[in-house]
Amino acid sequence: MFVETVLPLGKADSGLKTSDGAIDIANVASDAALVERLGYDGLTVRDNKDDPYILSTLALQASTRLQVSTAVAIAFPRSPTVTAMAAWSLARLSGGRFVLGLGSQVKGHIERRFGMRWSAPGPWMRDYLQALRDLWGAWQAGEPVNHRSSHYEINLNVPVFTPAPLRSGGIRLQLAAVNPYMCQVAGELADGVCVHPICTPHYVQRVMWPAIERGAARRGRTLENFSVAVAPLVATGPDEATVLRKREEIRGRIAFYGSTPAYAAALEAHGLGGLAEELNRLSRAQ
């Protein structure tokens, strides 16, 4: 087993960032350089209040060995070609140090924040990842792109818009997953899975990993180099009072996650399905 330590952008100081504590984009380069000096293997950026690909560019330019990952970039609002080209450019810029982590988001965000029509996320994501694989494979081989699926048809090949092959080889692709179907998609088409903080070790071992294995078997793939990226919520601080305060903040974060129906399975695995329903009811009443 190979273990790497990866720090989220802006977390070089102790504690849990509040939801309104936005990353200062002017400090991304210095933060990435600090994380590299501290000896971490990698840095992750989110798709919250700044574009994750711009954040990744700044972090990669400020470092020489650091692996930079999107954890995660929201897939569906961006076409597969747009995402494929952004990742391709970052891989070229960094000599292969960029890892593309993607997630589906939930229905409310896709419809009401991004103004798009919703579709079943598992099949949609399978088509999305296959389109990425087809685009990257064609670009690397210098061949025409020809992808057809239920959600996408990509077959226009214009040399002036076709990227040159990468010297660093392929791009690692990670998928955020909670429910078994999305875990199976990760096993089919991704190089790793990003584990949501709501997921416990029990849930990962008993629910997620078997689904990942089923997906890999479906495509005849091996999981030898498949990565599992966890993001535990940790309360740290210089004194007990600070740690206790951070612990309460984490309790609030877990309650927020638990109120989302898409994450209910993680609580149900511990016999807490009723709690998930109550949290959802309370969130709707606010």
Helices and strands as residue ranges (DSSP letters): E 6-8, G 25-27, H 28-37, E 42-45, H 52-61, E 67-70, E 73-74, H 80-94, E 98-103, H 107-108, I 109-113, H 121-141, E 147-148, E 153-154, G 159-161, E 172-177, H 180-189, E 192-195, H 201-203, I 204-208, H 209-219, E 227-229, H 240-258, G 261-263, H 264-268, H 273-285
